[in-house]
Structures are given as structure tokens and as C-alpha cells.
Amino acid sequence: MDAVLKQILDAAPDVILAADKAGIIIYWNSGAEQIFGHTADEACGRSLDLIIPEPLRDRHWEGYHRVMASGETTYKTGLLTSPGVRKDGSRVSLEFSMVLLHDEAGAMNGCASIMRDVTERWNREKELRERLKACEGQSVPLKQ
């Protein structure tokens, strides 16, 4: 890997991770260490279940295996959102994009993701939605 590219990937503050066709983590940068709390040594070689909340795993793996078998996804562009789980068990709200990885022959080889922690923004928006709902529930008499 080119030294400059490796430096960019390793030092990026966002999560950059890659997983093989079976969903085993093969790359984990320092941003992933900061956001999820696992070192690269702890994460590499383990399943993506490491960061997927238990209630979402079945749905995740159904989609993951379908994409690995077909080489097609509807999520090629745009940002996705999903909760993740940190080493300490706490939740993190994530925005991320996906890149499908292929071998030299064009066969599916896995995927990579670039993720950003948007927990603070998500919590602010949730609070605003709740405040708006409370305001909408109050009846305000119209002046005539």
C-alpha cells in the first residue's frame, strides 16, 4: 500500500474498516479504535457482530450475505444510518457509506465502510422532535 494512502487511512478520525466476504474484519483504523473502543488487534479477525447491536444482527447478515452472493447493493451511493455498539456496550449513532470490494477477477471479496459518529447530533434532533411533539399537543386558542 502506498505510504501516503496508508497514512491517510490509518490516521483518519472517521471509522474506516473492511471485512471479508464472510464478514470478518480485516482492516480497522485508529478512528475505529476511538469510536468503538476496540484496538485493531482486538477487532481484526473477528466478526462484524463486534459492532452490530444484537437486535439488528439477523437483518444485517441477511443483507450482507445477499450482497456478497450477488455483488449488488442498493446502497452504492448516499449515506446510511444505523446504531452501533461500543466495547463498553454503549450505543453509538452512525452515518456511513459502503464500498464493495472485488478481487482481480471481479468476484466479491468483501466490503469497506467509512463511518462517522453522529450520536450528539442524533440526540439533539431527538430532543427537538420531542419538544415539537409536546408543543403540537398543546391547544392554543385563536384570537378573534
MODELLER restraints for C-alpha pairs under 7 A, 6 or more apart:
rsr = mdl.restraints
at = mdl.atoms
rsr.add(forms.Gaussian(group=physical.xy_distance, feature=features.Distance(at['CA:9:A'], at['CA:16:A']), mean=6.91, stdev=0.5))
rsr.add(forms.Gaussian(group=physical.xy_distance, feature=features.Distance(at['CA:9:A'], at['CA:29:A']), mean=6.64, stdev=0.5))
rsr.add(forms.Gaussian(group=physical.xy_distance, feature=features.Distance(at['CA:10:A'], at['CA:29:A']), mean=4.87, stdev=0.5))
rsr.add(forms.Gaussian(group=physical.xy_distance, feature=features.Distance(at['CA:10:A'], at['CA:30:A']), mean=5.81, stdev=0.5))
rsr.add(forms.Gaussian(group=physical.xy_distance, feature=features.Distance(at['CA:11:A'], at['CA:30:A']), mean=5.95, stdev=0.5))
rsr.add(forms.Gaussian(group=physical.xy_distance, feature=features.Distance(at['CA:12:A'], at['CA:31:A']), mean=5.91, stdev=0.5))
rsr.add(forms.Gaussian(group=physical.xy_distance, feature=features.Distance(at['CA:13:A'], at['CA:31:A']), mean=4.46, stdev=0.5))
rsr.add(forms.Gaussian(group=physical.xy_distance, feature=features.Distance(at['CA:14:A'], at['CA:31:A']), mean=4.84, stdev=0.5))
rsr.add(forms.Gaussian(group=physical.xy_distance, feature=features.Distance(at['CA:14:A'], at['CA:32:A']), mean=6.91, stdev=0.5))
rsr.add(forms.Gaussian(group=physical.xy_distance, feature=features.Distance(at['CA:14:A'], at['CA:114:A']), mean=6.68, stdev=0.5))
rsr.add(forms.Gaussian(group=physical.xy_distance, feature=features.Distance(at['CA:14:A'], at['CA:115:A']), mean=5.77, stdev=0.5))
rsr.add(forms.Gaussian(group=physical.xy_distance, feature=features.Distance(at['CA:14:A'], at['CA:116:A']), mean=5.26, stdev=0.5))
rsr.add(forms.Gaussian(group=physical.xy_distance, feature=features.Distance(at['CA:15:A'], at['CA:29:A']), mean=6.47, stdev=0.5))
rsr.add(forms.Gaussian(group=physical.xy_distance, feature=features.Distance(at['CA:15:A'], at['CA:31:A']), mean=4.54, stdev=0.5))
rsr.add(forms.Gaussian(group=physical.xy_distance, feature=features.Distance(at['CA:15:A'], at['CA:32:A']), mean=4.27, stdev=0.5))
rsr.add(forms.Gaussian(group=physical.xy_distance, feature=features.Distance(at['CA:15:A'], at['CA:114:A']), mean=5.48, stdev=0.5))
rsr.add(forms.Gaussian(group=physical.xy_distance, feature=features.Distance(at['CA:15:A'], at['CA:115:A']), mean=4.81, stdev=0.5))
rsr.add(forms.Gaussian(group=physical.xy_distance, feature=features.Distance(at['CA:15:A'], at['CA:116:A']), mean=6.31, stdev=0.5))
rsr.add(forms.Gaussian(group=physical.xy_distance, feature=features.Distance(at['CA:16:A'], at['CA:28:A']), mean=6.23, stdev=0.5))
rsr.add(forms.Gaussian(group=physical.xy_distance, feature=features.Distance(at['CA:16:A'], at['CA:29:A']), mean=5.67, stdev=0.5))
rsr.add(forms.Gaussian(group=physical.xy_distance, feature=features.Distance(at['CA:16:A'], at['CA:31:A']), mean=6.90, stdev=0.5))
rsr.add(forms.Gaussian(group=physical.xy_distance, feature=features.Distance(at['CA:16:A'], at['CA:32:A']), mean=6.47, stdev=0.5))
rsr.add(forms.Gaussian(group=physical.xy_distance, feature=features.Distance(at['CA:16:A'], at['CA:113:A']), mean=5.80, stdev=0.5))
rsr.add(forms.Gaussian(group=physical.xy_distance, feature=features.Distance(at['CA:16:A'], at['CA:114:A']), mean=4.66, stdev=0.5))
rsr.add(forms.Gaussian(group=physical.xy_distance, feature=features.Distance(at['CA:16:A'], at['CA:115:A']), mean=6.53, stdev=0.5))
rsr.add(forms.Gaussian(group=physical.xy_distance, feature=features.Distance(at['CA:17:A'], at['CA:27:A']), mean=5.05, stdev=0.5))
rsr.add(forms.Gaussian(group=physical.xy_distance, feature=features.Distance(at['CA:17:A'], at['CA:28:A']), mean=4.68, stdev=0.5))
rsr.add(forms.Gaussian(group=physical.xy_distance, feature=features.Distance(at['CA:17:A'], at['CA:29:A']), mean=6.53, stdev=0.5))
rsr.add(forms.Gaussian(group=physical.xy_distance, feature=features.Distance(at['CA:17:A'], at['CA:112:A']), mean=5.55, stdev=0.5))
rsr.add(forms.Gaussian(group=physical.xy_distance, feature=features.Distance(at['CA:17:A'], at['CA:113:A']), mean=5.52, stdev=0.5))
rsr.add(forms.Gaussian(group=physical.xy_distance, feature=features.Distance(at['CA:17:A'], at['CA:114:A']), mean=6.75, stdev=0.5))
rsr.add(forms.Gaussian(group=physical.xy_distance, feature=features.Distance(at['CA:18:A'], at['CA:25:A']), mean=5.84, stdev=0.5))
rsr.add(forms.Gaussian(group=physical.xy_distance, feature=features.Distance(at['CA:18:A'], at['CA:26:A']), mean=5.55, stdev=0.5))
rsr.add(forms.Gaussian(group=physical.xy_distance, feature=features.Distance(at['CA:18:A'], at['CA:27:A']), mean=4.90, stdev=0.5))
rsr.add(forms.Gaussian(group=physical.xy_distance, feature=features.Distance(at['CA:18:A'], at['CA:28:A']), mean=6.93, stdev=0.5))
rsr.add(forms.Gaussian(group=physical.xy_distance, feature=features.Distance(at['CA:18:A'], at['CA:111:A']), mean=5.69, stdev=0.5))
rsr.add(forms.Gaussian(group=physical.xy_distance, feature=features.Distance(at['CA:18:A'], at['CA:112:A']), mean=4.01, stdev=0.5))
rsr.add(forms.Gaussian(group=physical.xy_distance, feature=features.Distance(at['CA:18:A'], at['CA:113:A']), mean=6.36, stdev=0.5))
rsr.add(forms.Gaussian(group=physical.xy_distance, feature=features.Distance(at['CA:19:A'], at['CA:25:A']), mean=4.19, stdev=0.5))
rsr.add(forms.Gaussian(group=physical.xy_distance, feature=features.Distance(at['CA:19:A'], at['CA:26:A']), mean=5.21, stdev=0.5))
rsr.add(forms.Gaussian(group=physical.xy_distance, feature=features.Distance(at['CA:19:A'], at['CA:27:A']), mean=6.94, stdev=0.5))
rsr.add(forms.Gaussian(group=physical.xy_distance, feature=features.Distance(at['CA:19:A'], at['CA:110:A']), mean=5.52, stdev=0.5))
rsr.add(forms.Gaussian(group=physical.xy_distance, feature=features.Distance(at['CA:19:A'], at['CA:111:A']), mean=5.55, stdev=0.5))
rsr.add(forms.Gaussian(group=physical.xy_distance, feature=features.Distance(at['CA:19:A'], at['CA:112:A']), mean=6.26, stdev=0.5))
rsr.add(forms.Gaussian(group=physical.xy_distance, feature=features.Distance(at['CA:20:A'], at['CA:26:A']), mean=6.55, stdev=0.5))
rsr.add(forms.Gaussian(group=physical.xy_distance, feature=features.Distance(at['CA:20:A'], at['CA:109:A']), mean=5.89, stdev=0.5))
rsr.add(forms.Gaussian(group=physical.xy_distance, feature=features.Distance(at['CA:20:A'], at['CA:110:A']), mean=4.08, stdev=0.5))
rsr.add(forms.Gaussian(group=physical.xy_distance, feature=features.Distance(at['CA:20:A'], at['CA:111:A']), mean=6.57, stdev=0.5))
rsr.add(forms.Gaussian(group=physical.xy_distance, feature=features.Distance(at['CA:21:A'], at['CA:68:A']), mean=6.14, stdev=0.5))
rsr.add(forms.Gaussian(group=physical.xy_distance, feature=features.Distance(at['CA:21:A'], at['CA:108:A']), mean=6.97, stdev=0.5))
rsr.add(forms.Gaussian(group=physical.xy_distance, feature=features.Distance(at['CA:21:A'], at['CA:109:A']), mean=5.20, stdev=0.5))
rsr.add(forms.Gaussian(group=physical.xy_distance, feature=features.Distance(at['CA:21:A'], at['CA:110:A']), mean=4.13, stdev=0.5))
rsr.add(forms.Gaussian(group=physical.xy_distance, feature=features.Distance(at['CA:23:A'], at['CA:47:A']), mean=5.69, stdev=0.5))
rsr.add(forms.Gaussian(group=physical.xy_distance, feature=features.Distance(at['CA:23:A'], at['CA:48:A']), mean=5.79, stdev=0.5))
rsr.add(forms.Gaussian(group=physical.xy_distance, feature=features.Distance(at['CA:24:A'], at['CA:45:A']), mean=5.72, stdev=0.5))
rsr.add(forms.Gaussian(group=physical.xy_distance, feature=features.Distance(at['CA:24:A'], at['CA:46:A']), mean=5.30, stdev=0.5))
rsr.add(forms.Gaussian(group=physical.xy_distance, feature=features.Distance(at['CA:24:A'], at['CA:47:A']), mean=4.44, stdev=0.5))
rsr.add(forms.Gaussian(group=physical.xy_distance, feature=features.Distance(at['CA:24:A'], at['CA:48:A']), mean=6.13, stdev=0.5))
rsr.add(forms.Gaussian(group=physical.xy_distance, feature=features.Distance(at['CA:25:A'], at['CA:43:A']), mean=6.56, stdev=0.5))
rsr.add(forms.Gaussian(group=physical.xy_distance, feature=features.Distance(at['CA:25:A'], at['CA:44:A']), mean=4.90, stdev=0.5))
rsr.add(forms.Gaussian(group=physical.xy_distance, feature=features.Distance(at['CA:25:A'], at['CA:45:A']), mean=5.44, stdev=0.5))
rsr.add(forms.Gaussian(group=physical.xy_distance, feature=features.Distance(at['CA:25:A'], at['CA:46:A']), mean=5.64, stdev=0.5))
rsr.add(forms.Gaussian(group=physical.xy_distance, feature=features.Distance(at['CA:25:A'], at['CA:47:A']), mean=6.04, stdev=0.5))
rsr.add(forms.Gaussian(group=physical.xy_distance, feature=features.Distance(at['CA:25:A'], at['CA:48:A']), mean=6.31, stdev=0.5))
rsr.add(forms.Gaussian(group=physical.xy_distance, feature=features.Distance(at['CA:26:A'], at['CA:44:A']), mean=5.21, stdev=0.5))
rsr.add(forms.Gaussian(group=physical.xy_distance, feature=features.Distance(at['CA:26:A'], at['CA:45:A']), mean=6.24, stdev=0.5))
rsr.add(forms.Gaussian(group=physical.xy_distance, feature=features.Distance(at['CA:27:A'], at['CA:44:A']), mean=6.31, stdev=0.5))
rsr.add(forms.Gaussian(group=physical.xy_distance, feature=features.Distance(at['CA:28:A'], at['CA:40:A']), mean=5.29, stdev=0.5))
rsr.add(forms.Gaussian(group=physical.xy_distance, feature=features.Distance(at['CA:28:A'], at['CA:43:A']), mean=6.95, stdev=0.5))
rsr.add(forms.Gaussian(group=physical.xy_distance, feature=features.Distance(at['CA:28:A'], at['CA:44:A']), mean=6.68, stdev=0.5))
rsr.add(forms.Gaussian(group=physical.xy_distance, feature=features.Distance(at['CA:29:A'], at['CA:40:A']), mean=6.79, stdev=0.5))
rsr.add(forms.Gaussian(group=physical.xy_distance, feature=features.Distance(at['CA:33:A'], at['CA:39:A']), mean=5.16, stdev=0.5))
rsr.add(forms.Gaussian(group=physical.xy_distance, feature=features.Distance(at['CA:33:A'], at['CA:40:A']), mean=6.78, stdev=0.5))
rsr.add(forms.Gaussian(group=physical.xy_distance, feature=features.Distance(at['CA:36:A'], at['CA:86:A']), mean=4.41, stdev=0.5))
rsr.add(forms.Gaussian(group=physical.xy_distance, feature=features.Distance(at['CA:36:A'], at['CA:87:A']), mean=5.91, stdev=0.5))
rsr.add(forms.Gaussian(group=physical.xy_distance, feature=features.Distance(at['CA:37:A'], at['CA:86:A']), mean=6.10, stdev=0.5))
rsr.add(forms.Gaussian(group=physical.xy_distance, feature=features.Distance(at['CA:37:A'], at['CA:87:A']), mean=5.24, stdev=0.5))
rsr.add(forms.Gaussian(group=physical.xy_distance, feature=features.Distance(at['CA:38:A'], at['CA:87:A']), mean=6.07, stdev=0.5))
rsr.add(forms.Gaussian(group=physical.xy_distance, feature=features.Distance(at['CA:49:A'], at['CA:57:A']), mean=6.91, stdev=0.5))
rsr.add(forms.Gaussian(group=physical.xy_distance, feature=features.Distance(at['CA:51:A'], at['CA:84:A']), mean=5.36, stdev=0.5))
rsr.add(forms.Gaussian(group=physical.xy_distance, feature=features.Distance(at['CA:51:A'], at['CA:85:A']), mean=4.86, stdev=0.5))
rsr.add(forms.Gaussian(group=physical.xy_distance, feature=features.Distance(at['CA:51:A'], at['CA:86:A']), mean=6.40, stdev=0.5))
rsr.add(forms.Gaussian(group=physical.xy_distance, feature=features.Distance(at['CA:52:A'], at['CA:84:A']), mean=5.23, stdev=0.5))
rsr.add(forms.Gaussian(group=physical.xy_distance, feature=features.Distance(at['CA:52:A'], at['CA:85:A']), mean=5.91, stdev=0.5))
rsr.add(forms.Gaussian(group=physical.xy_distance, feature=features.Distance(at['CA:53:A'], at['CA:84:A']), mean=5.86, stdev=0.5))
rsr.add(forms.Gaussian(group=physical.xy_distance, feature=features.Distance(at['CA:53:A'], at['CA:85:A']), mean=5.60, stdev=0.5))
rsr.add(forms.Gaussian(group=physical.xy_distance, feature=features.Distance(at['CA:67:A'], at['CA:73:A']), mean=5.82, stdev=0.5))
rsr.add(forms.Gaussian(group=physical.xy_distance, feature=features.Distance(at['CA:68:A'], at['CA:108:A']), mean=5.92, stdev=0.5))
rsr.add(forms.Gaussian(group=physical.xy_distance, feature=features.Distance(at['CA:68:A'], at['CA:110:A']), mean=6.82, stdev=0.5))
rsr.add(forms.Gaussian(group=physical.xy_distance, feature=features.Distance(at['CA:71:A'], at['CA:108:A']), mean=5.88, stdev=0.5))
rsr.add(forms.Gaussian(group=physical.xy_distance, feature=features.Distance(at['CA:76:A'], at['CA:98:A']), mean=6.60, stdev=0.5))
rsr.add(forms.Gaussian(group=physical.xy_distance, feature=features.Distance(at['CA:78:A'], at['CA:97:A']), mean=6.66, stdev=0.5))
rsr.add(forms.Gaussian(group=physical.xy_distance, feature=features.Distance(at['CA:79:A'], at['CA:95:A']), mean=6.11, stdev=0.5))
rsr.add(forms.Gaussian(group=physical.xy_distance, feature=features.Distance(at['CA:79:A'], at['CA:96:A']), mean=5.38, stdev=0.5))
rsr.add(forms.Gaussian(group=physical.xy_distance, feature=features.Distance(at['CA:79:A'], at['CA:97:A']), mean=5.22, stdev=0.5))
rsr.add(forms.Gaussian(group=physical.xy_distance, feature=features.Distance(at['CA:80:A'], at['CA:95:A']), mean=5.50, stdev=0.5))
rsr.add(forms.Gaussian(group=physical.xy_distance, feature=features.Distance(at['CA:80:A'], at['CA:96:A']), mean=5.22, stdev=0.5))
rsr.add(forms.Gaussian(group=physical.xy_distance, feature=features.Distance(at['CA:80:A'], at['CA:97:A']), mean=6.15, stdev=0.5))
rsr.add(forms.Gaussian(group=physical.xy_distance, feature=features.Distance(at['CA:81:A'], at['CA:94:A']), mean=5.52, stdev=0.5))
rsr.add(forms.Gaussian(group=physical.xy_distance, feature=features.Distance(at['CA:81:A'], at['CA:95:A']), mean=4.49, stdev=0.5))
rsr.add(forms.Gaussian(group=physical.xy_distance, feature=features.Distance(at['CA:81:A'], at['CA:96:A']), mean=6.35, stdev=0.5))
rsr.add(forms.Gaussian(group=physical.xy_distance, feature=features.Distance(at['CA:82:A'], at['CA:93:A']), mean=6.11, stdev=0.5))
rsr.add(forms.Gaussian(group=physical.xy_distance, feature=features.Distance(at['CA:82:A'], at['CA:94:A']), mean=5.36, stdev=0.5))
rsr.add(forms.Gaussian(group=physical.xy_distance, feature=features.Distance(at['CA:82:A'], at['CA:95:A']), mean=6.68, stdev=0.5))
rsr.add(forms.Gaussian(group=physical.xy_distance, feature=features.Distance(at['CA:83:A'], at['CA:91:A']), mean=6.48, stdev=0.5))
rsr.add(forms.Gaussian(group=physical.xy_distance, feature=features.Distance(at['CA:83:A'], at['CA:92:A']), mean=5.54, stdev=0.5))
rsr.add(forms.Gaussian(group=physical.xy_distance, feature=features.Distance(at['CA:83:A'], at['CA:93:A']), mean=4.48, stdev=0.5))
rsr.add(forms.Gaussian(group=physical.xy_distance, feature=features.Distance(at['CA:83:A'], at['CA:94:A']), mean=5.70, stdev=0.5))
rsr.add(forms.Gaussian(group=physical.xy_distance, feature=features.Distance(at['CA:84:A'], at['CA:91:A']), mean=5.67, stdev=0.5))
rsr.add(forms.Gaussian(group=physical.xy_distance, feature=features.Distance(at['CA:84:A'], at['CA:92:A']), mean=5.08, stdev=0.5))
rsr.add(forms.Gaussian(group=physical.xy_distance, feature=features.Distance(at['CA:84:A'], at['CA:93:A']), mean=6.24, stdev=0.5))
rsr.add(forms.Gaussian(group=physical.xy_distance, feature=features.Distance(at['CA:84:A'], at['CA:94:A']), mean=6.71, stdev=0.5))
rsr.add(forms.Gaussian(group=physical.xy_distance, feature=features.Distance(at['CA:85:A'], at['CA:91:A']), mean=4.62, stdev=0.5))
rsr.add(forms.Gaussian(group=physical.xy_distance, feature=features.Distance(at['CA:85:A'], at['CA:92:A']), mean=5.93, stdev=0.5))
rsr.add(forms.Gaussian(group=physical.xy_distance, feature=features.Distance(at['CA:86:A'], at['CA:92:A']), mean=6.93, stdev=0.5))
rsr.add(forms.Gaussian(group=physical.xy_distance, feature=features.Distance(at['CA:92:A'], at['CA:117:A']), mean=6.60, stdev=0.5))
rsr.add(forms.Gaussian(group=physical.xy_distance, feature=features.Distance(at['CA:92:A'], at['CA:119:A']), mean=5.66, stdev=0.5))
rsr.add(forms.Gaussian(group=physical.xy_distance, feature=features.Distance(at['CA:93:A'], at['CA:117:A']), mean=5.89, stdev=0.5))
rsr.add(forms.Gaussian(group=physical.xy_distance, feature=features.Distance(at['CA:93:A'], at['CA:118:A']), mean=5.38, stdev=0.5))
rsr.add(forms.Gaussian(group=physical.xy_distance, feature=features.Distance(at['CA:93:A'], at['CA:119:A']), mean=4.52, stdev=0.5))
rsr.add(forms.Gaussian(group=physical.xy_distance, feature=features.Distance(at['CA:93:A'], at['CA:122:A']), mean=6.95, stdev=0.5))
rsr.add(forms.Gaussian(group=physical.xy_distance, feature=features.Distance(at['CA:94:A'], at['CA:115:A']), mean=6.24, stdev=0.5))
rsr.add(forms.Gaussian(group=physical.xy_distance, feature=features.Distance(at['CA:94:A'], at['CA:116:A']), mean=5.55, stdev=0.5))
rsr.add(forms.Gaussian(group=physical.xy_distance, feature=features.Distance(at['CA:94:A'], at['CA:117:A']), mean=4.92, stdev=0.5))
rsr.add(forms.Gaussian(group=physical.xy_distance, feature=features.Distance(at['CA:94:A'], at['CA:118:A']), mean=5.52, stdev=0.5))
rsr.add(forms.Gaussian(group=physical.xy_distance, feature=features.Distance(at['CA:94:A'], at['CA:119:A']), mean=7.00, stdev=0.5))
rsr.add(forms.Gaussian(group=physical.xy_distance, feature=features.Distance(at['CA:95:A'], at['CA:115:A']), mean=5.63, stdev=0.5))
rsr.add(forms.Gaussian(group=physical.xy_distance, feature=features.Distance(at['CA:95:A'], at['CA:116:A']), mean=5.37, stdev=0.5))
rsr.add(forms.Gaussian(group=physical.xy_distance, feature=features.Distance(at['CA:95:A'], at['CA:117:A']), mean=6.77, stdev=0.5))
rsr.add(forms.Gaussian(group=physical.xy_distance, feature=features.Distance(at['CA:95:A'], at['CA:118:A']), mean=6.61, stdev=0.5))
rsr.add(forms.Gaussian(group=physical.xy_distance, feature=features.Distance(at['CA:96:A'], at['CA:113:A']), mean=6.49, stdev=0.5))
rsr.add(forms.Gaussian(group=physical.xy_distance, feature=features.Distance(at['CA:96:A'], at['CA:114:A']), mean=5.40, stdev=0.5))
rsr.add(forms.Gaussian(group=physical.xy_distance, feature=features.Distance(at['CA:96:A'], at['CA:115:A']), mean=4.20, stdev=0.5))
rsr.add(forms.Gaussian(group=physical.xy_distance, feature=features.Distance(at['CA:96:A'], at['CA:116:A']), mean=6.29, stdev=0.5))
rsr.add(forms.Gaussian(group=physical.xy_distance, feature=features.Distance(at['CA:97:A'], at['CA:113:A']), mean=5.62, stdev=0.5))
rsr.add(forms.Gaussian(group=physical.xy_distance, feature=features.Distance(at['CA:97:A'], at['CA:114:A']), mean=5.53, stdev=0.5))
rsr.add(forms.Gaussian(group=physical.xy_distance, feature=features.Distance(at['CA:97:A'], at['CA:115:A']), mean=6.76, stdev=0.5))
rsr.add(forms.Gaussian(group=physical.xy_distance, feature=features.Distance(at['CA:98:A'], at['CA:111:A']), mean=6.82, stdev=0.5))
rsr.add(forms.Gaussian(group=physical.xy_distance, feature=features.Distance(at['CA:98:A'], at['CA:112:A']), mean=5.73, stdev=0.5))
rsr.add(forms.Gaussian(group=physical.xy_distance, feature=features.Distance(at['CA:98:A'], at['CA:113:A']), mean=4.54, stdev=0.5))
rsr.add(forms.Gaussian(group=physical.xy_distance, feature=features.Distance(at['CA:98:A'], at['CA:114:A']), mean=6.71, stdev=0.5))
rsr.add(forms.Gaussian(group=physical.xy_distance, feature=features.Distance(at['CA:99:A'], at['CA:111:A']), mean=5.55, stdev=0.5))
rsr.add(forms.Gaussian(group=physical.xy_distance, feature=features.Distance(at['CA:99:A'], at['CA:112:A']), mean=5.08, stdev=0.5))
rsr.add(forms.Gaussian(group=physical.xy_distance, feature=features.Distance(at['CA:99:A'], at['CA:113:A']), mean=6.23, stdev=0.5))
rsr.add(forms.Gaussian(group=physical.xy_distance, feature=features.Distance(at['CA:100:A'], at['CA:110:A']), mean=6.26, stdev=0.5))
rsr.add(forms.Gaussian(group=physical.xy_distance, feature=features.Distance(at['CA:100:A'], at['CA:111:A']), mean=4.43, stdev=0.5))
rsr.add(forms.Gaussian(group=physical.xy_distance, feature=features.Distance(at['CA:100:A'], at['CA:112:A']), mean=6.47, stdev=0.5))
rsr.add(forms.Gaussian(group=physical.xy_distance, feature=features.Distance(at['CA:101:A'], at['CA:108:A']), mean=6.11, stdev=0.5))
rsr.add(forms.Gaussian(group=physical.xy_distance, feature=features.Distance(at['CA:101:A'], at['CA:109:A']), mean=5.24, stdev=0.5))
rsr.add(forms.Gaussian(group=physical.xy_distance, feature=features.Distance(at['CA:101:A'], at['CA:110:A']), mean=5.05, stdev=0.5))
rsr.add(forms.Gaussian(group=physical.xy_distance, feature=features.Distance(at['CA:101:A'], at['CA:111:A']), mean=4.97, stdev=0.5))
rsr.add(forms.Gaussian(group=physical.xy_distance, feature=features.Distance(at['CA:102:A'], at['CA:108:A']), mean=4.55, stdev=0.5))
rsr.add(forms.Gaussian(group=physical.xy_distance, feature=features.Distance(at['CA:102:A'], at['CA:109:A']), mean=4.72, stdev=0.5))
rsr.add(forms.Gaussian(group=physical.xy_distance, feature=features.Distance(at['CA:102:A'], at['CA:110:A']), mean=6.97, stdev=0.5))
rsr.add(forms.Gaussian(group=physical.xy_distance, feature=features.Distance(at['CA:103:A'], at['CA:109:A']), mean=5.70, stdev=0.5))
